[in-house]
């Protein structure tokens, strides 16, 4: 057994993802006489910083625009004050996680029993929250979410709020 499985610590996987009005279509068949056209222009974006357990518990913060170190620090500061026991957060090596201002906060979080563990470089497959982002983008967000920014924000927020109840990932 592990410290997490034995209940001594909580384990969260953390990362950011961005959502915009461009549909997330990884691959699609289309008839040559009726092509499917998708806009590729720059549009408003939502960014979500999320912390997820393999038991589908989710702490998240959504912002309009692009996430920066200050946004991630603010979310982790808030999270550090609500955790009930020692908690490890697994993060990748994104620049927002490796900035000087972020690194200065690590000791402060450790005093609150929040520990940051960095994955090896170039190993996103080890971060389970990446599966959440993929499910949201390619499976759970309805097409009408992409009609306008208001719809996107509402539908994305609904999926995030209902993660763990209506929207579940089985990691077993």
C-alpha positions as a printed Julia matrix, in Angstrom:
172×3 Matrix{Float64}:
   0.0    0.0     0.0
   1.02   3.63   -0.33
   0.75   6.59    2.05
  -2.12   7.88   -0.07
  -3.97   4.55   -0.22
  -3.53   4.12    3.55
  -5.04   7.57    4.15
  -1.95   9.26    5.61
  -1.79  11.89    2.85
  -4.01  13.28    0.13
  -2.67  13.2    -3.42
  -3.72  15.67   -6.11
  -2.69  16.02   -9.73
  -2.54  19.64  -10.88
  -2.31  21.54  -14.13
  -3.88  24.23  -16.25
  -5.91  23.9   -19.41
  -7.24  26.48  -21.83
 -10.65  26.54  -23.48
 -11.73  28.73  -26.37
 -14.5   28.98  -28.93
 -12.56  26.92  -31.43
 -13.94  23.4   -31.35
 -11.59  20.71  -30.11
 -11.83  18.19  -32.92
  -8.9   15.79  -32.99
 -10.0   14.04  -36.19
 -13.14  13.99  -38.29
 -14.38  12.33  -41.48
 -16.09  14.57  -43.95
 -17.48  14.28  -47.45
 -15.39  16.07  -50.04
 -18.43  17.94  -51.42
 -19.55  19.24  -48.0
 -16.44  20.2   -46.02
 -16.68  21.01  -42.35
 -15.08  24.37  -41.73
 -13.88  25.48  -38.32
 -12.78  28.96  -37.42
  -9.14  29.28  -36.43
  -9.11  32.93  -35.45
  -7.99  34.1   -32.03
 -10.9   34.32  -29.62
 -11.53  34.84  -25.93
 -10.17  32.07  -23.76
 -10.93  30.56  -20.41
  -8.16  29.02  -18.39
  -8.71  26.51  -15.62
  -6.22  25.54  -12.96
  -7.35  22.27  -11.49
  -6.28  19.92   -8.72
  -7.8   16.46   -9.02
  -7.62  13.24   -7.03
  -7.88   9.81   -8.61
 -11.17   9.58   -6.66
 -12.6   12.39   -8.83
 -12.45  15.17   -6.25
 -11.71  18.49   -7.91
 -10.53  21.89   -6.73
 -10.41  24.4    -9.55
 -10.21  28.06  -10.39
 -11.33  29.5   -13.73
 -10.08  32.78  -15.15
 -10.7   34.64  -18.37
  -7.51  34.83  -20.38
  -4.24  33.02  -19.92
  -3.09  31.59  -16.6
   0.13  32.92  -15.11
   2.18  32.12  -12.0
   0.21  34.61   -9.9
  -3.06  32.81  -10.75
  -1.64  29.4    -9.85
  -0.12  30.76   -6.63
  -3.43  32.34   -5.61
  -5.25  29.04   -6.2
  -2.66  27.03   -4.27
  -2.72  29.59   -1.42
  -6.48  29.12   -1.16
  -6.19  25.34   -1.45
  -3.48  25.18    1.25
  -5.9   26.69    3.76
  -8.65  24.12    3.21
  -6.71  20.86    3.16
  -7.42  18.62    6.18
  -4.07  16.77    6.21
  -0.69  16.5     4.5
  -1.28  16.88    0.81
   1.0   16.31   -2.15
   0.31  18.13   -5.41
   1.92  16.7    -8.53
   2.73  19.29  -11.19
   4.5   19.31  -14.52
   7.39  21.6   -15.39
   5.39  24.36  -17.07
   7.01  27.8   -16.78
   4.22  29.0   -14.46
   5.19  26.22  -12.02
   8.93  26.92  -12.23
   8.98  30.72  -11.99
  11.01  32.39   -9.26
   7.89  33.72   -7.55
   6.32  30.24   -7.56
   9.44  28.58   -6.15
   9.55  31.15   -3.32
   6.1   29.97   -2.16
   6.99  26.28   -1.86
   8.44  26.54    1.67
   5.4   28.53    2.84
   3.05  25.85    1.49
   5.1   23.12    3.17
   4.51  24.88    6.5
   0.78  24.42    5.76
   1.31  20.71    4.93
   1.05  21.25    1.17
   3.93  19.68   -0.73
   4.73  20.19   -4.4
   6.2   17.32   -6.41
   7.42  17.96   -9.94
   7.12  15.28  -12.59
  10.12  14.5   -14.75
  10.32  16.75  -17.83
   8.27  15.72  -20.88
   6.07  13.21  -19.06
   2.47  14.52  -19.22
   1.22  10.93  -19.33
   2.05  10.7   -15.61
  -0.32  13.52  -14.68
  -3.87  12.16  -14.3
  -5.46  15.61  -14.57
  -4.52  15.56  -18.28
  -7.19  12.88  -18.7
  -9.76  15.23  -17.17
  -8.9   17.99  -19.65
  -9.13  15.52  -22.54
 -12.55  14.22  -21.4
 -13.9   17.74  -20.98
 -12.68  18.95  -24.37
 -13.47  15.91  -26.48
 -16.31  14.18  -24.66
 -18.24  16.23  -22.11
 -18.53  19.76  -23.49
 -21.61  19.89  -25.74
 -21.3   21.48  -29.16
 -23.55  24.38  -28.15
 -20.83  25.41  -25.69
 -18.93  26.77  -28.68
 -21.69  29.04  -29.94
 -20.48  31.98  -27.86
 -18.23  32.81  -24.93
 -21.11  32.98  -22.43
 -22.2   29.43  -23.37
 -18.63  28.17  -23.12
 -18.19  29.62  -19.65
 -21.54  28.26  -18.42
 -21.12  24.76  -19.91
 -17.51  24.44  -18.75
 -18.42  25.58  -15.24
 -21.29  23.05  -15.17
 -18.99  20.18  -16.16
 -16.39  21.21  -13.58
 -19.0   21.53  -10.82
 -20.52  18.15  -11.65
 -17.21  16.34  -11.94
 -17.23  13.45   -9.51
 -21.01  13.01   -9.66
 -22.39  13.28  -13.22
 -18.97  13.31  -14.9
 -16.66  10.59  -13.62
 -13.39   9.06  -14.74
 -12.66   5.52  -13.56
  -8.91   5.37  -12.92
  -8.94   1.7   -11.83
